[in-house]
Amino acid sequence: MAEPFTLDLIGRMIQQVLDEQRLIRADILDLKHRLSAVEHQVAALARADALMQESIARMQAAIDRQSERIERVERRLGILEPATP
């Protein structure tokens, strides 16, 4: 037979709800901390990517300058191969 609703039963039910609520809050807090850590990692990766892109652009500019210098030297020495259309 079902236990009648008494103040003691209602109190225990409320306590169970409060206990579950505490667990849920703890889980949410843990998830917030983990999400924050992931966001920091993503931001660090974005910064690293930006630095890498900047480095690549600088290297490409240096390569372009060296290519132009080599072309000028070849032109002066008369060893520049004709450009193909």
Backbone as a ProteinNet text record, in pm:
[ID]
protein_1_A
[PRIMARY]
MAEPFTLDLIGRMIQQVLDEQRLIRADILDLKHRLSAVEHQVAALARADALMQESIARMQAAIDRQSERIERVERRLGILEPATP
[TERTIARY]
84.6	0	89	46.6	124.2	126.8	241.8	257	179	100.4	24.8	120.5	78	157.8	158.6	272.5	289.3	394.2	403.6	504.6	644.1	666.2	795.6	825.9	728.7	746.6	770.7	693.9	710.6	849	891.2	1024	1134.3	1120.7	1220.2	1221.3	1102.3	1093.4	1159.9	1134.7	1196.2	1347.5	1392.9	1537.5	1599.1	1529.4	1578.8	1588.5	1488.3	1489.6	1606.7	1625.5	1736.3	1872.5	1884.8	2009.3	2037.9	1936.7	1952.3	1985.8	1923.6	1950.1	2096.2	2149.4	2289.7	2381.7	2348.6	2428.9	2425.1	2307.7	2293.2	2373.9	2366.5	2444.3	2594	2637.1	2779.8	2821	2734.7	2763.1	2769.4	2678.2	2676.9	2802.4	2841.5	2963.5	3085.1	3091.7	3200.7	3200.2	3084.6	3074.4	3117.6	3082.4	3124.7	3276.3	3338.4	3484.4	3549.5	3495.1	3550.5	3531.9	3415.4	3389.2	3484.1	3508	3600.3	3740.9	3782.8	3914.5	3921.9	3816.3	3812.9	3817.5	3744.5	3745.6	3885.7	3955.3	4092.5	4183.8	4165.4	4246.8	4218.1	4092.2	4055.2	4115.1	4109.4	4167.7	4318.6	4384.6	4529	4560.2	4478.2	4497.9	4476.4	4377.8	4352.4	4471.1	4527.4	4645.7	4763.7	4783.8	4893.5	4874.1	4751.8	4722.1	4751.5	4712.2	4737.7	4888.1	4963.2	5108.8	5169.5	5117.7	5168.2	5138	5017	4981.5	5069.8	5097.1	5184.7	5325.5	5374.2	5507.5	5513.8	5412.1	5406.9	5406.7	5329.7	5324.8	5462.3	5531.5	5666.2	5763.4	5755.7	5844.4	5815.1	5688.1	5652.9	5704.8	5695.7	5748	5899.9	5968.6	6113.7	6149.5	6075.1	6098.4	6076.5	5970	5942.9	6057.7	6109.8	6222.2	6346.1	6372.7	6488.1	6470	6350.5	6323.1	6347.8	6304	6325.9	6475.5	6549.7	6694.6	6762.8	6724.7	6783.6	6753.2	6631.5	6592.4	6677.5	6700.8	6783.8	6927	6981.6	7117.4	7124.4	7027.9	7025.6	7015.5	6934.2	6918.7	7052.4	7121.6	7252.1	7356.5	7349.7	7445.2	7403.8	7283	7233.5	7196.7	7163.7	7127.4	6979.5	6903.4	6761.1	6690.6	6620	6546.1	6423.8	6388.3	6269.2	6144.3	6056.6	5929.8	5842.9	5775.2	5683.2	5543.4	5473.4	5338	5236.5
-117.4	0	123.6	223.7	346.2	422	482.2	558.9	689.8	724.3	850	969.2	1078	1200.7	1259	1248.7	1306.7	1416.3	1496.1	1601.9	1542.2	1427.8	1361.8	1316.9	1257.2	1212.7	1331.6	1435.6	1556.6	1617.6	1619.2	1671.1	1590.5	1456.8	1371	1392.1	1409.8	1435	1568.7	1668.4	1799.3	1787.7	1711.9	1693.9	1622.7	1522.2	1452	1548.2	1630.7	1729	1825.9	1872.8	1965.2	1899.2	1772.2	1698.9	1685.1	1649.7	1637.7	1773.4	1877.2	2012	2050.6	2015.7	2042.8	1968.9	1842.4	1764.7	1827.7	1871.1	1934.3	2063.6	2143	2267.5	2238.6	2135.1	2098.9	2055.7	1978.1	1936	2056.7	2149.2	2269	2351.4	2365.4	2440.3	2372.4	2240	2164.8	2186	2180.6	2202.6	2343.7	2441.7	2579.5	2591.5	2527.7	2531.8	2463	2348.7	2276.1	2354.2	2416.1	2497.2	2616.2	2677	2789.6	2745.3	2628.2	2576.6	2552.1	2497	2473.3	2606.4	2705.1	2836.8	2898.2	2882.4	2933.8	2861.7	2731.6	2654.8	2696.2	2718.1	2761.2	2898.6	2988.4	3121.7	3111.1	3023.1	3004.6	2949.4	2856.8	2803.1	2910.1	2995.8	3104.6	3200.4	3230.8	3318.1	3251.4	3123.8	3050.8	3047.7	3028.1	3026.6	3162.8	3269.2	3404.2	3429.5	3387.7	3403.9	3322.3	3202.1	3117	3179.6	3232.4	3297.2	3418.8	3494.2	3610.8	3567.2	3461.4	3409.7	3360.8	3292.1	3242.9	3359.9	3463.4	3580.8	3647.2	3658.1	3717.5	3632.3	3500.6	3412.2	3422.5	3429.8	3440.5	3571.1	3679.5	3807.5	3798.8	3733.5	3718	3632.8	3527.2	3441.5	3521.3	3600.9	3683.9	3781.1	3843.9	3936.6	3864.6	3745.4	3668.3	3627.8	3589.9	3553.3	3671.9	3789.9	3910.4	3939	3922.5	3946	3846.3	3720.8	3618.4	3651	3691.8	3727.6	3844.4	3945.6	4059.7	4015.4	3929.6	3879.1	3799.3	3711.8	3631.6	3721.6	3826.2	3919	3987.9	4031.2	4097.8	4003.5	3876.2	3778.6	3723.8	3757.5	3710.6	3563.7	3510.5	3367.8	3348	3454.7	3445.9	3368.3	3264	3186.3	3264.7	3254.8	3328.5	3277.3	3371.6	3335.6	3261.3	3158	3082.5	3140.2	3155.8	3214.3	3126.9
0	0	0	-73.4	-86.1	45.5	71	193.3	179.4	280.2	270.1	275.8	213.4	214.4	354.8	415.3	548.4	536.4	637.6	637	625.4	688.2	681.3	538.5	470.9	333	241.1	258.2	175.8	201.6	326.8	360.6	294.1	293.7	227.9	77	20.3	-124.6	-160.8	-78.7	-101.9	-89.3	9.6	27.5	-92.6	-146.2	-265.1	-384.1	-400.6	-509.7	-490.8	-367.8	-340.1	-363.7	-324.7	-346.7	-496.9	-571.3	-717	-778.7	-728	-778.1	-752.9	-635.8	-605.4	-702.4	-730.1	-824.8	-964	-1005.1	-1136.4	-1141.1	-1036.2	-1031.7	-1037.2	-965.7	-967.7	-1108.4	-1173.7	-1311.2	-1405.4	-1390.2	-1474.5	-1451	-1326.7	-1295	-1358.3	-1349	-1410.8	-1561.9	-1624	-1768.3	-1806.7	-1724.1	-1751.2	-1747	-1648.3	-1638.2	-1758	-1796.5	-1909.8	-2039.3	-2055.7	-2174.3	-2179.1	-2066	-2059.1	-2100.2	-2054.5	-2091.8	-2242.1	-2298.6	-2443.8	-2519.1	-2471.2	-2536.2	-2532.7	-2420.7	-2412.3	-2510.5	-2523.4	-2617.4	-2761.3	-2793.8	-2928.8	-2957.4	-2860.3	-2877.7	-2899.1	-2824.4	-2841.3	-2980	-3026.5	-3161.3	-3267.2	-3246.7	-3341.4	-3345.2	-3228.5	-3224.5	-3295	-3269.1	-3332.8	-3484.1	-3528.1	-3671.9	-3733.5	-3666.1	-3717.4	-3728.3	-3627.3	-3632.1	-3745.3	-3764.7	-3872.4	-4008.3	-4025.7	-4152.3	-4178.1	-4073.1	-4085.1	-4125.5	-4064.2	-4095.2	-4239.8	-4283.4	-4421.4	-4519.2	-4488.7	-4576.2	-4584.2	-4469.6	-4469.6	-4550.5	-4534.1	-4609.9	-4759.9	-4796.2	-4937.3	-4995.9	-4920	-4966.2	-4984.1	-4892	-4903.2	-5024.7	-5047.1	-5164.6	-5292.5	-5295.5	-5413	-5438.4	-5332.5	-5348.5	-5401.5	-5348.4	-5395.6	-5541.5	-5579.8	-5719.1	-5811.1	-5768.7	-5849	-5861.7	-5752.1	-5756.6	-5849.9	-5841.5	-5929.1	-6074.5	-6102	-6239	-6289.8	-6205.5	-6246.3	-6275	-6189.6	-6210.3	-6340.2	-6360.6	-6483.9	-6606.6	-6597	-6708.5	-6737.3	-6634	-6650.7	-6712	-6673.4	-6725.1	-6862.1	-6901.1	-7031.5	-7031.9	-6918.6	-6912	-6878.4	-6887.4	-6856.7	-6966.6	-6928.9	-7027.7	-7071.4	-7200.7	-7246.9	-7177	-7148.2	-7083.3	-7181.2	-7133.4	-7219.5	-7202.4	-7316.1	-7307.4	-7242.5
[MASK]
+++++++++++++++++++++++++++++++++++++++++++++++++++++++++++++++++++++++++++++++++++++

